[in-house]
Amino acid sequence: MPNPSPVSVSACETAQDRRAFIEFQWEIYRGDPYWVPPLISERVAFYDKKKNPFFEHSDAQMFIARRDGKIVGTIVAIENRRHNEFHHENIGFFGGFECVEDPAVATALFDAARQWCAARGLEALRGPATLSLNEECGLLVDGFDGEPQVLMTYNPRYYPGLLEGYGFKKAMDLWAYWNPTTAAREGTSGRFARIVEASLKRGRFTIRPANLKELDREIQVLKQIYASDEGAWKDNWGHVPMTEHELDHTVKGLKQFAESDLILVAEQDGKPVAVSVTLPNVNRPLRMAYPNPRTPELFTLLKFLWYRRKNVNSVRFILLGVLPSHRMSGIDAALIFETIKVVEKKGYIGGELGWILESNEAMNRVAAHGGGTVYRTYRMYQIAL
């Protein structure tokens, strides 16, 4: 039964508050066989307004809910000014939502986030988004039985009920496809393979792996595909181009566990026109190493490196972008085809393709034709202020 004691919500103002905010996750997910705990140092840096370039253009406030002096929930209220400028909207976001199974606690947290956003003249609250849709976002509403893939969210089954009970409505679903390697190979053989071959010849495309030893050069390639005026994602719902500083920061962070042959660049006459990024699912060895507040992080990292040697067995196909001028050319299928060849060569059992907007019909067709099936659904919610 819900505890009748009153709930108080306070803003995180000190480093100690922010640390308590981060460590509360271990209370919510205690004993959960699928949750992948984060590295505490990474989360501390993520919310540090002096270190995360997100805060160069936007703002956020962390809140903690307490009952009888004990932490029972957390939330972050977010004003993403770049989103509002880019999409001509006037909305706030929330993220960092963790809560005991009690509607009174959820209500107190959402009230605090709404009040913070309303005080800034914002008109709606959307989420969850871990600061922005360029990081982890969406609430898991279907597909709870299994560890999340790298950079994907995970939450208890009762969270959707807390949001919907408060009055949040669906804004958009994000779909994740699972492709067993055997199904992917079969789905991309025959006619699919012939289409890829014809596309490469017709378009005079070449595909190469990224060179992570020349990271600065490859970041420039990504910027041409991602952040230019003709950017491959500019028309996607919720997408906001990263600033140059954000993109540099993100790519250099991913380099720590990326594999060059899973990052592919398509070029035409030597100019980049498309890119795909697939990451090894390092969540599996990270969960085995199990970062936690009571273990020195250096020891956790050593365990992670040990487990990673033999315990990465899948990938997440995280990003596929084609410049608008080269869409319908078949280059997206070619990038998927080449990625599957690498995944098979490495002996991985399969991979996740996602997330993909439910409204992105073209990419959903490609994912299905490549042998994938939707196995997890993540939902973005919204409520008026």
C-alpha positions as a Python dict, from the first residue, in 0.01 Angstrom:
ca = {
    (1, 'M'): (0, 0, 0),
    (2, 'P'): (118, 356, -67),
    (3, 'N'): (274, 527, 231),
    (4, 'P'): (45, 806, 365),
    (5, 'S'): (337, 1019, 484),
    (6, 'P'): (379, 1345, 289),
    (7, 'V'): (628, 1370, 4),
    (8, 'S'): (865, 1665, -22),
    (9, 'V'): (1055, 1758, -337),
    (10, 'S'): (1371, 1967, -335),
    (11, 'A'): (1611, 2088, -603),
    (12, 'C'): (1961, 1941, -617),
    (13, 'E'): (2191, 2229, -533),
    (14, 'T'): (2515, 2059, -425),
    (15, 'A'): (2750, 1791, -553),
    (16, 'Q'): (2630, 1575, -264),
    (17, 'D'): (2268, 1615, -379),
    (18, 'R'): (2359, 1521, -736),
    (19, 'R'): (2550, 1216, -616),
    (20, 'A'): (2248, 1106, -408),
    (21, 'F'): (2027, 1157, -716),
    (22, 'I'): (2249, 927, -923),
    (23, 'E'): (2290, 658, -657),
    (24, 'F'): (1914, 627, -600),
    (25, 'Q'): (1893, 410, -912),
    (26, 'W'): (2053, 122, -725),
    (27, 'E'): (1757, 124, -485),
    (28, 'I'): (1498, 103, -762),
    (29, 'Y'): (1674, -175, -955),
    (30, 'R'): (1801, -382, -664),
    (31, 'G'): (1782, -748, -769),
    (32, 'D'): (1668, -669, -1125),
    (33, 'P'): (1836, -924, -1357),
    (34, 'Y'): (1832, -695, -1662),
    (35, 'W'): (1921, -346, -1543),
    (36, 'V'): (2265, -225, -1656),
    (37, 'P'): (2407, 16, -1395),
    (38, 'P'): (2598, 318, -1521),
    (39, 'L'): (2946, 423, -1426),
    (40, 'I'): (2896, 680, -1153),
    (41, 'S'): (3180, 902, -1278),
    (42, 'E'): (3017, 914, -1623),
    (43, 'R'): (2680, 1017, -1477),
    (44, 'V'): (2840, 1279, -1254),
    (45, 'A'): (3014, 1430, -1558),
    (46, 'F'): (2694, 1406, -1764),
    (47, 'Y'): (2499, 1626, -1522),
    (48, 'D'): (2792, 1864, -1462),
    (49, 'K'): (2702, 2197, -1624),
    (50, 'K'): (3070, 2278, -1669),
    (51, 'K'): (3149, 1954, -1855),
    (52, 'N'): (2845, 1866, -2067),
    (53, 'P'): (2821, 2092, -2376),
    (54, 'F'): (2440, 2058, -2370),
    (55, 'F'): (2442, 2325, -2101),
    (56, 'E'): (2612, 2574, -2331),
    (57, 'H'): (2272, 2637, -2491),
    (58, 'S'): (2012, 2488, -2257),
    (59, 'D'): (1932, 2437, -1890),
    (60, 'A'): (1803, 2171, -1653),
    (61, 'Q'): (1723, 2123, -1285),
    (62, 'M'): (1752, 1797, -1092),
    (63, 'F'): (1495, 1722, -819),
    (64, 'I'): (1481, 1465, -540),
    (65, 'A'): (1162, 1345, -368),
    (66, 'R'): (1182, 1236, -4),
    (67, 'R'): (944, 1079, 241),
    (68, 'D'): (1028, 1054, 608),
    (69, 'G'): (1380, 1168, 515),
    (70, 'K'): (1435, 883, 268),
    (71, 'I'): (1479, 935, -107),
    (72, 'V'): (1184, 787, -296),
    (73, 'G'): (1218, 943, -642),
    (74, 'T'): (1411, 1166, -882),
    (75, 'I'): (1341, 1373, -1193),
    (76, 'V'): (1514, 1631, -1414),
    (77, 'A'): (1324, 1924, -1563),
    (78, 'I'): (1478, 2041, -1891),
    (79, 'E'): (1458, 2350, -2108),
    (80, 'N'): (1610, 2248, -2442),
    (81, 'R'): (1631, 2584, -2615),
    (82, 'R'): (1783, 2440, -2933),
    (83, 'H'): (1488, 2203, -2969),
    (84, 'N'): (1238, 2485, -2935),
    (85, 'E'): (1426, 2702, -3183),
    (86, 'F'): (1470, 2421, -3435),
    (87, 'H'): (1112, 2290, -3418),
    (88, 'H'): (937, 2621, -3343),
    (89, 'E'): (787, 2471, -3029),
    (90, 'N'): (767, 2595, -2672),
    (91, 'I'): (794, 2280, -2464),
    (92, 'G'): (994, 2146, -2172),
    (93, 'F'): (1129, 1797, -2124),
    (94, 'F'): (1181, 1565, -1831),
    (95, 'G'): (1432, 1287, -1774),
    (96, 'G'): (1610, 1107, -1494),
    (97, 'F'): (1273, 978, -1371),
    (98, 'E'): (1309, 706, -1109),
    (99, 'C'): (1032, 638, -861),
    (100, 'V'): (903, 388, -609),
    (101, 'E'): (571, 229, -701),
    (102, 'D'): (355, 502, -553),
    (103, 'P'): (142, 749, -754),
    (104, 'A'): (177, 1014, -481),
    (105, 'V'): (554, 1023, -529),
    (106, 'A'): (522, 1034, -909),
    (107, 'T'): (269, 1317, -879),
    (108, 'A'): (503, 1521, -659),
    (109, 'L'): (792, 1473, -904),
    (110, 'F'): (588, 1560, -1214),
    (111, 'D'): (438, 1862, -1037),
    (112, 'A'): (788, 1990, -960),
    (113, 'A'): (901, 1946, -1323),
    (114, 'R'): (587, 2115, -1457),
    (115, 'Q'): (623, 2409, -1220),
    (116, 'W'): (988, 2459, -1316),
    (117, 'C'): (901, 2454, -1687),
    (118, 'A'): (591, 2671, -1647),
    (119, 'A'): (798, 2935, -1466),
    (120, 'R'): (1004, 2960, -1788),
    (121, 'G'): (696, 3016, -2002),
    (122, 'L'): (695, 2666, -2153),
    (123, 'E'): (362, 2516, -2256),
    (124, 'A'): (401, 2137, -2235),
    (125, 'L'): (618, 1868, -2079),
    (126, 'R'): (753, 1584, -2295),
    (127, 'G'): (971, 1286, -2211),
    (128, 'P'): (1146, 1095, -2087),
    (129, 'A'): (1464, 1223, -2247),
    (130, 'T'): (1802, 1211, -2080),
    (131, 'L'): (1853, 1582, -2149),
    (132, 'S'): (1777, 1540, -2522),
    (133, 'L'): (1676, 1290, -2787),
    (134, 'N'): (2044, 1271, -2881),
    (135, 'E'): (2097, 1061, -2568),
    (136, 'E'): (1889, 782, -2416),
    (137, 'C'): (1519, 857, -2447),
    (138, 'G'): (1178, 697, -2434),
    (139, 'L'): (1006, 489, -2168),
    (140, 'L'): (1013, 113, -2221),
    (141, 'V'): (651, 0, -2252),
    (142, 'D'): (692, -339, -2418),
    (143, 'G'): (976, -594, -2421),
    (144, 'F'): (1096, -601, -2060),
    (145, 'D'): (1248, -950, -2059),
    (146, 'G'): (1610, -889, -2148),
    (147, 'E'): (1896, -649, -2090),
    (148, 'P'): (1881, -326, -2289),
    (149, 'Q'): (2123, -273, -2573),
    (150, 'V'): (2393, -11, -2543),
    (151, 'L'): (2260, 345, -2501),
    (152, 'M'): (1898, 228, -2473),
    (153, 'T'): (1673, 286, -2174),
    (154, 'Y'): (1529, 39, -1927),
    (155, 'N'): (1272, 86, -1652),
    (156, 'P'): (1036, -109, -1425),
    (157, 'R'): (708, -235, -1571),
    (158, 'Y'): (504, -5, -1347),
    (159, 'Y'): (646, 322, -1482),
    (160, 'P'): (402, 356, -1778),
    (161, 'G'): (113, 331, -1531),
    (162, 'L'): (258, 613, -1320),
    (163, 'L'): (285, 845, -1622),
    (164, 'E'): (-54, 760, -1767),
    (165, 'G'): (-218, 781, -1425),
    (166, 'Y'): (-84, 1135, -1394),
    (167, 'G'): (-233, 1232, -1730),
    (168, 'F'): (53, 1193, -1978),
    (169, 'K'): (-50, 1093, -2331),
    (170, 'K'): (152, 923, -2601),
    (171, 'A'): (347, 1162, -2823),
    (172, 'M'): (543, 909, -3031),
    (173, 'D'): (656, 548, -3017),
    (174, 'L'): (1013, 446, -3092),
    (175, 'W'): (1058, 92, -3222),
    (176, 'A'): (1355, -138, -3177),
    (177, 'Y'): (1398, -436, -3410),
    (178, 'W'): (1584, -755, -3329),
    (179, 'N'): (1773, -922, -3614),
    (180, 'P'): (1921, -1265, -3546),
    (181, 'T'): (2226, -1300, -3769),
    (182, 'T'): (2074, -1602, -3945),
    (183, 'A'): (1752, -1413, -4025),
    (184, 'A'): (1948, -1105, -4133),
    (185, 'R'): (2162, -1312, -4369),
    (186, 'E'): (1856, -1478, -4518),
    (187, 'G'): (1662, -1149, -4540),
    (188, 'T'): (1944, -974, -4725),
    (189, 'S'): (2022, -1251, -4972),
    (190, 'G'): (1870, -1302, -5313),
    (191, 'R'): (1673, -1002, -5438),
    (192, 'F'): (1798, -774, -5157),
    (193, 'A'): (2161, -849, -5246),
    (194, 'R'): (2094, -789, -5615),
    (195, 'I'): (1935, -451, -5537),
    (196, 'V'): (2240, -355, -5331),
    (197, 'E'): (2480, -456, -5608),
    (198, 'A'): (2283, -263, -5868),
    (199, 'S'): (2261, 44, -5642),
    (200, 'L'): (2635, 54, -5586),
    (201, 'K'): (2703, 30, -5960),
    (202, 'R'): (2435, 276, -6065),
    (203, 'G'): (2525, 538, -5807),
    (204, 'R'): (2901, 483, -5827),
    (205, 'F'): (2903, 448, -5450),
    (206, 'T'): (3190, 311, -5248),
    (207, 'I'): (3166, 203, -4885),
    (208, 'R'): (3458, 216, -4644),
    (209, 'P'): (3508, 158, -4270),
    (210, 'A'): (3586, 453, -4047),
    (211, 'N'): (3944, 518, -3947),
    (212, 'L'): (3933, 580, -3572),
    (213, 'K'): (4304, 669, -3575),
    (214, 'E'): (4206, 979, -3768),
    (215, 'L'): (3910, 1062, -3549),
    (216, 'D'): (3906, 1436, -3614),
    (217, 'R'): (3878, 1375, -3990),
    (218, 'E'): (3596, 1125, -3942),
    (219, 'I'): (3412, 1367, -3715),
    (220, 'Q'): (3417, 1616, -4001),
    (221, 'V'): (3262, 1351, -4227),
    (222, 'L'): (2988, 1290, -3973),
    (223, 'K'): (2922, 1661, -3947),
    (224, 'Q'): (2869, 1679, -4323),
    (225, 'I'): (2603, 1406, -4304),
    (226, 'Y'): (2456, 1494, -3969),
    (227, 'A'): (2471, 1866, -3910),
    (228, 'S'): (2480, 2034, -4249),
    (229, 'D'): (2186, 2229, -4395),
    (230, 'E'): (2110, 1916, -4595),
    (231, 'G'): (2146, 1702, -4282),
    (232, 'A'): (2020, 1347, -4309),
    (233, 'W'): (1802, 1372, -3996),
    (234, 'K'): (1680, 1731, -4024),
    (235, 'D'): (1317, 1632, -4093),
    (236, 'N'): (1290, 1365, -3823),
    (237, 'W'): (1042, 1418, -3539),
    (238, 'G'): (1224, 1549, -3233),
    (239, 'H'): (1565, 1562, -3397),
    (240, 'V'): (1789, 1855, -3309),
    (241, 'P'): (2135, 1882, -3469),
    (242, 'M'): (2413, 1873, -3212),
    (243, 'T'): (2644, 2170, -3188),
    (244, 'E'): (3000, 2109, -3304),
    (245, 'H'): (3111, 2087, -2941),
    (246, 'E'): (2835, 1835, -2860),
    (247, 'L'): (2923, 1621, -3161),
    (248, 'D'): (3294, 1622, -3077),
    (249, 'H'): (3214, 1534, -2715),
    (250, 'T'): (2978, 1250, -2812),
    (251, 'V'): (3200, 1089, -3075),
    (252, 'K'): (3506, 1096, -2854),
    (253, 'G'): (3302, 929, -2581),
    (254, 'L'): (3182, 654, -2817),
    (255, 'K'): (3536, 592, -2940),
    (256, 'Q'): (3609, 414, -2612),
    (257, 'F'): (3409, 110, -2720),
    (258, 'A'): (3342, 157, -3094),
    (259, 'E'): (3482, -80, -3358),
    (260, 'S'): (3598, 79, -3683),
    (261, 'D'): (3467, -191, -3917),
    (262, 'L'): (3114, -137, -3779),
    (263, 'I'): (3117, 234, -3867),
    (264, 'L'): (3068, 270, -4242),
    (265, 'V'): (3088, 572, -4472),
    (266, 'A'): (2933, 573, -4819),
    (267, 'E'): (3095, 804, -5069),
    (268, 'Q'): (3021, 915, -5422),
    (269, 'D'): (3308, 1061, -5622),
    (270, 'G'): (3502, 1086, -5297),
    (271, 'K'): (3233, 1286, -5115),
    (272, 'P'): (3046, 1139, -4814),
    (273, 'V'): (2673, 1094, -4876),
    (274, 'A'): (2571, 847, -4605),
    (275, 'V'): (2696, 698, -4281),
    (276, 'S'): (2597, 414, -4053),
    (277, 'V'): (2711, 351, -3698),
    (278, 'T'): (2683, 15, -3524),
    (279, 'L'): (2812, -37, -3171),
    (280, 'P'): (2908, -356, -2992),
    (281, 'N'): (2667, -425, -2707),
    (282, 'V'): (2903, -347, -2420),
    (283, 'N'): (2603, -343, -2186),
    (284, 'R'): (2647, -716, -2137),
    (285, 'P'): (2999, -705, -1989),
    (286, 'L'): (2913, -383, -1804),
    (287, 'R'): (2622, -556, -1631),
    (288, 'M'): (2855, -841, -1541),
    (289, 'A'): (3105, -595, -1391),
    (290, 'Y'): (2812, -426, -1210),
    (291, 'P'): (2923, -73, -1119),
    (292, 'N'): (2789, 30, -779),
    (293, 'P'): (2851, 299, -517),
    (294, 'R'): (3028, 59, -281),
    (295, 'T'): (3293, -65, -527),
    (296, 'P'): (3593, 145, -636),
    (297, 'E'): (3537, 234, -1000),
    (298, 'L'): (3886, 135, -1107),
    (299, 'F'): (3813, -221, -992),
    (300, 'T'): (3483, -215, -1183),
    (301, 'L'): (3658, -96, -1500),
    (302, 'L'): (3915, -374, -1476),
    (303, 'K'): (3635, -629, -1443),
    (304, 'F'): (3457, -472, -1738),
    (305, 'L'): (3765, -498, -1959),
    (306, 'W'): (3806, -862, -1858),
    (307, 'Y'): (3444, -952, -1930),
    (308, 'R'): (3441, -759, -2256),
    (309, 'R'): (3702, -991, -2407),
    (310, 'K'): (3455, -1278, -2449),
    (311, 'N'): (3111, -1152, -2354),
    (312, 'V'): (3008, -916, -2633),
    (313, 'N'): (2786, -1123, -2860),
    (314, 'S'): (2556, -871, -3027),
    (315, 'V'): (2545, -518, -3167),
    (316, 'R'): (2314, -222, -3188),
    (317, 'F'): (2271, -61, -3530),
    (318, 'I'): (2239, 285, -3384),
    (319, 'L'): (2243, 532, -3668),
    (320, 'L'): (2183, 541, -4042),
    (321, 'G'): (2177, 869, -4229),
    (322, 'V'): (2156, 942, -4600),
    (323, 'L'): (2163, 1293, -4742),
    (324, 'P'): (1819, 1380, -4886),
    (325, 'S'): (1970, 1417, -5234),
    (326, 'H'): (2070, 1049, -5227),
    (327, 'R'): (1763, 890, -5073),
    (328, 'M'): (1582, 623, -5275),
    (329, 'S'): (1920, 532, -5422),
    (330, 'G'): (1952, 204, -5230),
    (331, 'I'): (2256, 320, -5036),
    (332, 'D'): (2075, 264, -4704),
    (333, 'A'): (2021, -101, -4797),
    (334, 'A'): (2387, -129, -4900),
    (335, 'L'): (2506, -2, -4561),
    (336, 'I'): (2283, -251, -4380),
    (337, 'F'): (2403, -530, -4610),
    (338, 'E'): (2770, -454, -4543),
    (339, 'T'): (2709, -424, -4169),
    (340, 'I'): (2545, -766, -4157),
    (341, 'K'): (2849, -915, -4330),
    (342, 'V'): (3075, -772, -4057),
    (343, 'V'): (2843, -890, -3778),
    (344, 'E'): (2842, -1241, -3923),
    (345, 'K'): (3220, -1243, -3965),
    (346, 'K'): (3264, -1148, -3597),
    (347, 'G'): (3041, -1435, -3489),
    (348, 'Y'): (2777, -1219, -3320),
    (349, 'I'): (2434, -1376, -3267),
    (350, 'G'): (2249, -1072, -3396),
    (351, 'G'): (2175, -709, -3340),
    (352, 'E'): (1923, -445, -3254),
    (353, 'L'): (1817, -194, -3518),
    (354, 'G'): (1683, 114, -3351),
    (355, 'W'): (1537, 314, -3237),
    (356, 'I'): (1319, 396, -3538),
    (357, 'L'): (1023, 634, -3522),
    (358, 'E'): (694, 454, -3572),
    (359, 'S'): (618, 718, -3836),
    (360, 'N'): (936, 650, -4038),
    (361, 'E'): (780, 420, -4294),
    (362, 'A'): (1086, 398, -4518),
    (363, 'M'): (1324, 283, -4243),
    (364, 'N'): (1066, 46, -4096),
    (365, 'R'): (1032, -121, -4436),
    (366, 'V'): (1410, -156, -4465),
    (367, 'A'): (1432, -303, -4113),
    (368, 'A'): (1157, -556, -4182),
    (369, 'H'): (1297, -656, -4523),
    (370, 'G'): (1636, -710, -4358),
    (371, 'G'): (1490, -983, -4136),
    (372, 'G'): (1406, -774, -3829),
    (373, 'T'): (1099, -783, -3607),
    (374, 'V'): (989, -523, -3353),
    (375, 'Y'): (1073, -662, -3010),
    (376, 'R'): (1076, -351, -2790),
    (377, 'T'): (871, -34, -2787),
    (378, 'Y'): (980, 289, -2621),
    (379, 'R'): (729, 571, -2578),
    (380, 'M'): (761, 947, -2559),
    (381, 'Y'): (486, 1106, -2352),
    (382, 'Q'): (352, 1459, -2330),
    (383, 'I'): (122, 1666, -2108),
    (384, 'A'): (15, 2029, -2128),
    (385, 'L'): (130, 2267, -1855),
}
